[in-house]
Amino acid sequence: MNVIIAANFLRGPKKLAFDQPKVLASALGIVGLVLGLAFSAGFLARGADGAARAEIAKLQAEFEQQAAELAVARDQAQVEVNAIAARVGELQAQANRLNALGDRLTQVGKLKDGEFDFNELPGQGGSETAEDVPAIDLLGSLDALEAQFAHSGRQLSVLESMLFNQKLENQGTPHRMPAPGYISSRYGARSDPFGRGRAHHAGIDIDANSGDPVTAAAGGVVSFSGWRSGYGNVVEIDHGNGYKTRYAHNQANLVKVGDVVRADQQIAKVGSTGRSTGSHLHFEVTLNGRQVNPRNYLDQARG
């Protein structure tokens, strides 16, 4: 078999006679070489494509792992934020309680208006440079602040209790003039009004008109209301802190045993019953069973 090859770069057509063994062997060699090169190129191409796919798969796996780690970190961060928000809410509640306590103490302690304004933040300042606060330091600061709030709350509660007890004690201490008028006879030794020499006067006499109101010198509970020899109609009040007061020679008593009375509440009417020379109020104060001078407790006494 003969094959004629014609090409521009050839001077003339070439004839290959495949019936010659050398020509046939050369042709088969060339064809085998071409097929080998084509097969190698295809193999290399497939190998490169496989490596690329493997690299892409690896990168995809790494991306998915990083996305999962990011989601976990985001969830953990949200948990921490929620925990901090809860702590801040608790601290805000404690701050509100301290503010309420402070307001009450300001009123009970009769502090000046504006001296402690619990609705305004106190002034602060400084030249230091601020920096980011690590989460662990922030949580530690919240713990310290909570402990400080708790300690301050306990101190304010004790102070409130002390002021409240002091207020009760002050309210139960005789401090009001029990009748209108002036002091006509003082506490202590005096001439007997009935001309029988000298005598110890256990209280003070307040000159007043018949029917004038007799009022409690302090808050307390009525322990006696009735007639006593020498005193006539008399009211006695127990103030619960060792103090007792007596209001005598009344025209009429307006309270009964067991009644709770407040300071300045009317309890009787001025009269002249019992051992008396005229309309007036006899007023006595005892402390732990001992007679004391009533004048020392009356901030409105006159005479």
C-alpha positions as CSV (number, residue, x, y, z in Angstrom):
1,M,0.0,0.0,0.0
2,N,1.3,3.4,-1.0
3,V,0.5,6.9,0.7
4,I,1.3,10.1,-1.2
5,I,1.9,13.2,1.1
6,A,1.6,16.6,-0.5
7,A,2.5,19.8,1.5
8,N,3.6,23.3,0.6
9,F,6.8,23.0,2.6
10,L,7.7,19.9,0.5
11,R,9.3,20.4,-2.9
12,G,7.1,17.8,-4.3
13,P,4.8,15.0,-3.3
14,K,6.2,12.2,-1.3
15,K,5.2,8.6,-1.6
16,L,5.3,6.2,1.3
17,A,5.2,2.6,0.5
18,F,4.0,0.7,3.5
19,D,4.8,-2.5,1.9
20,Q,8.3,-1.7,2.8
21,P,9.0,-2.9,6.4
22,K,11.1,0.1,7.4
23,V,8.5,2.6,6.3
24,L,5.8,0.7,8.0
25,A,7.7,0.4,11.2
26,S,8.5,4.2,11.2
27,A,4.8,5.1,10.6
28,L,3.7,2.8,13.4
29,G,6.3,4.4,15.7
30,I,5.1,7.9,14.9
31,V,1.5,6.9,15.5
32,G,2.3,5.2,18.8
33,L,4.3,8.3,19.9
34,V,1.4,10.6,19.1
35,L,-1.1,8.3,21.0
36,G,1.3,8.1,24.0
37,L,1.6,11.9,24.1
38,A,-2.2,12.3,23.9
39,F,-2.8,9.7,26.6
40,S,-0.1,11.3,28.9
41,A,-1.6,14.8,28.4
42,G,-5.1,13.5,29.2
43,F,-3.8,11.7,32.3
44,L,-2.0,14.8,33.5
45,A,-5.1,16.9,32.9
46,R,-7.2,14.5,34.9
47,G,-4.6,14.5,37.7
48,A,-4.5,18.2,37.9
49,D,-8.3,18.5,38.0
50,G,-8.5,15.9,40.8
51,A,-5.9,17.8,42.9
52,A,-7.9,21.0,42.4
53,R,-11.1,19.3,43.5
54,A,-9.4,17.9,46.5
55,E,-8.0,21.3,47.5
56,I,-11.4,22.9,47.0
57,A,-13.0,20.2,49.2
58,K,-10.3,20.8,51.9
59,L,-10.9,24.5,51.8
60,Q,-14.7,24.0,52.0
61,A,-14.3,21.7,55.0
62,E,-12.1,24.3,56.7
63,F,-14.6,27.0,56.0
64,E,-17.5,25.0,57.4
65,Q,-15.4,24.3,60.5
66,Q,-14.6,28.0,61.0
67,A,-18.3,28.9,60.5
68,A,-19.3,26.3,63.1
69,E,-16.7,27.7,65.5
70,L,-17.9,31.2,64.9
71,A,-21.5,30.2,65.6
72,V,-20.4,28.6,68.9
73,A,-18.3,31.7,69.8
74,R,-21.3,33.9,68.9
75,D,-23.6,31.8,71.1
76,Q,-21.1,31.9,74.0
77,A,-20.8,35.7,73.6
78,Q,-24.5,36.0,73.7
79,V,-24.7,33.9,76.9
80,E,-22.1,36.2,78.5
81,V,-24.0,39.3,77.4
82,N,-27.2,37.9,78.8
83,A,-25.4,37.1,82.1
84,I,-24.0,40.6,82.3
85,A,-27.4,42.1,81.5
86,A,-28.9,40.0,84.3
87,R,-26.3,41.2,86.7
88,V,-26.7,44.8,85.7
89,G,-30.5,44.4,86.2
90,E,-29.9,43.0,89.7
91,L,-27.5,45.9,90.5
92,Q,-30.0,48.4,89.2
93,A,-32.6,46.9,91.5
94,Q,-30.2,47.3,94.4
95,A,-29.4,50.8,93.4
96,N,-33.1,51.7,93.3
97,R,-33.5,50.2,96.8
98,L,-30.5,52.2,98.1
99,N,-32.0,55.4,96.5
100,A,-35.3,54.7,98.2
101,L,-33.5,54.2,101.5
102,G,-31.5,57.3,101.0
103,D,-34.6,59.3,100.3
104,R,-36.3,58.1,103.5
105,L,-33.2,58.7,105.5
106,T,-33.0,62.2,104.1
107,Q,-36.5,62.9,105.3
108,V,-36.2,61.1,108.7
109,G,-32.8,62.8,109.3
110,K,-34.2,66.1,108.2
111,L,-31.3,66.8,105.9
112,K,-31.4,70.0,103.8
113,D,-33.1,69.9,100.5
114,G,-30.5,69.2,97.7
115,E,-27.8,68.1,100.1
116,F,-28.3,64.5,98.9
117,D,-30.1,64.3,95.6
118,F,-30.5,60.6,94.8
119,N,-32.0,61.3,91.4
120,E,-28.8,62.8,90.0
121,L,-25.4,61.2,89.4
122,P,-22.6,62.6,91.6
123,G,-20.0,64.7,89.7
124,Q,-16.8,62.9,88.7
125,G,-13.8,63.7,86.5
126,G,-10.1,63.0,85.9
127,S,-7.3,63.2,83.3
128,E,-6.6,59.4,83.0
129,T,-6.6,57.6,79.7
130,A,-9.4,55.1,79.2
131,E,-8.9,51.7,77.7
132,D,-10.9,48.6,76.8
133,V,-12.1,46.5,79.7
134,P,-11.6,42.7,79.4
135,A,-14.7,40.7,80.0
136,I,-13.2,38.9,83.0
137,D,-12.3,42.3,84.6
138,L,-15.8,43.6,83.9
139,L,-17.4,40.6,85.7
140,G,-15.0,41.0,88.6
141,S,-16.0,44.7,88.8
142,L,-19.7,43.8,88.8
143,D,-19.0,41.3,91.7
144,A,-17.2,44.0,93.7
145,L,-20.0,46.5,93.0
146,E,-22.6,44.0,94.1
147,A,-20.8,43.3,97.3
148,Q,-20.4,47.1,97.9
149,F,-24.1,47.6,97.3
150,A,-25.0,44.8,99.7
151,H,-22.7,46.3,102.4
152,S,-24.1,49.8,101.9
153,G,-27.6,48.4,102.0
154,R,-27.0,46.8,105.3
155,Q,-25.5,49.9,106.7
156,L,-28.4,52.1,105.5
157,S,-30.9,49.6,106.9
158,V,-29.2,49.8,110.3
159,L,-29.1,53.6,110.1
160,E,-32.8,53.7,109.1
161,S,-33.7,51.5,112.0
162,M,-31.7,53.7,114.4
163,L,-33.3,56.9,113.0
164,F,-36.8,55.4,113.1
165,N,-36.3,54.3,116.8
166,Q,-35.0,57.7,117.6
167,K,-38.0,59.3,115.9
168,L,-40.3,57.0,117.9
169,E,-38.5,57.9,121.0
170,N,-38.7,61.6,120.3
171,Q,-42.4,61.3,119.5
172,G,-42.9,59.5,122.8
173,T,-40.9,62.1,124.8
174,P,-43.1,64.9,126.3
175,H,-42.4,68.0,124.2
176,R,-45.7,69.9,123.8
177,M,-47.4,72.5,126.0
178,P,-50.5,70.6,127.2
179,A,-52.8,73.6,127.6
180,P,-53.0,77.3,126.5
181,G,-51.9,79.8,129.1
182,Y,-48.9,80.4,131.3
183,I,-47.1,78.5,134.0
184,S,-48.6,79.8,137.3
185,S,-46.8,77.5,139.6
186,R,-43.4,75.8,139.0
187,Y,-42.1,72.3,139.9
188,G,-40.5,71.8,143.3
189,A,-40.8,73.4,146.7
190,R,-43.6,76.0,147.0
191,S,-46.0,77.5,149.5
192,D,-49.1,75.4,149.9
193,P,-51.9,77.2,148.1
194,F,-54.3,76.4,151.0
195,G,-52.0,78.1,153.5
196,R,-50.6,75.0,155.1
197,G,-46.9,75.9,154.9
198,R,-44.4,74.6,152.4
199,A,-45.0,71.6,150.1
200,H,-43.3,69.8,147.2
201,H,-45.1,70.5,144.0
202,A,-44.8,67.3,141.8
203,G,-45.6,69.1,138.6
204,I,-46.4,72.5,137.1
205,D,-49.7,74.4,137.0
206,I,-50.8,76.1,133.8
207,D,-53.3,78.8,134.2
208,A,-56.1,78.4,131.7
209,N,-59.8,79.1,131.2
210,S,-62.4,76.5,132.1
211,G,-63.2,74.3,129.1
212,D,-59.9,75.1,127.3
213,P,-58.5,72.0,125.5
214,V,-56.0,69.7,127.3
215,T,-53.8,68.0,124.8
216,A,-51.3,65.2,125.0
217,A,-47.7,66.3,125.4
218,A,-46.5,63.3,123.4
219,G,-48.0,60.2,121.7
220,G,-48.8,57.2,123.8
221,V,-51.5,55.0,125.3
222,V,-54.0,56.1,128.0
223,S,-53.3,54.1,131.1
224,F,-55.8,55.8,133.5
225,S,-58.8,58.0,133.0
226,G,-60.9,58.8,136.1
227,W,-61.0,60.3,139.5
228,R,-58.1,60.4,141.9
229,S,-58.1,62.0,145.4
230,G,-56.7,65.4,145.3
231,Y,-56.4,65.4,141.5
232,G,-60.0,65.3,140.6
233,N,-60.6,64.2,137.0
234,V,-57.2,63.0,135.8
235,V,-55.8,61.4,132.6
236,E,-52.6,59.5,132.7
237,I,-50.6,58.5,129.5
238,D,-47.9,55.9,129.2
239,H,-45.5,56.8,126.3
240,G,-43.8,53.4,126.2
241,N,-40.2,54.6,126.7
242,G,-40.2,55.1,130.5
243,Y,-42.1,58.4,130.3
244,K,-45.6,58.9,131.8
245,T,-47.6,62.1,131.9
246,R,-50.5,63.2,134.2
247,Y,-53.1,65.8,133.5
248,A,-55.2,66.7,136.5
249,H,-58.2,68.9,137.8
250,N,-60.0,68.4,134.4
251,Q,-63.5,69.5,133.9
252,A,-64.1,66.4,131.8
253,N,-62.0,63.6,130.5
254,L,-62.4,62.8,126.8
255,V,-60.4,59.6,126.5
256,K,-60.6,56.1,128.1
257,V,-58.1,53.5,129.2
258,G,-56.5,51.8,126.2
259,D,-57.0,54.7,123.8
260,V,-54.0,55.5,121.6
261,V,-53.4,59.2,121.4
262,R,-51.0,61.3,119.4
263,A,-49.1,64.4,120.4
264,D,-51.4,67.5,120.5
265,Q,-54.6,65.4,120.5
266,Q,-57.2,66.7,122.9
267,I,-57.7,64.4,125.8
268,A,-59.7,66.5,128.3
269,K,-61.0,70.0,129.2
270,V,-59.5,72.4,131.7
271,G,-61.4,72.5,135.0
272,S,-61.0,72.9,138.7
273,T,-61.9,69.5,140.1
274,G,-60.2,68.0,143.1
275,R,-57.9,70.0,145.4
276,S,-57.8,73.2,143.4
277,T,-58.2,76.9,143.9
278,G,-59.4,77.7,140.4
279,S,-59.4,76.7,136.8
280,H,-56.0,75.4,135.7
281,L,-54.2,72.3,134.5
282,H,-51.8,70.4,136.8
283,F,-49.2,68.6,134.6
284,E,-46.7,66.0,135.8
285,V,-44.0,64.0,134.1
286,T,-42.3,60.8,135.4
287,L,-39.4,59.0,134.0
288,N,-39.0,55.3,135.0
289,G,-41.2,56.0,138.0
290,R,-39.4,59.1,139.2
291,Q,-40.8,62.6,139.2
292,V,-39.0,65.0,136.9
293,N,-39.4,68.7,136.1
294,P,-41.9,69.0,133.2
295,R,-40.5,72.4,132.2
296,N,-37.4,70.6,130.9
297,Y,-39.4,68.9,128.2
298,L,-41.7,71.6,127.0
299,D,-40.4,73.5,124.0
300,Q,-43.4,75.9,124.0
301,A,-43.6,76.5,127.8
302,R,-44.2,80.0,128.9
303,G,-44.1,81.7,132.2
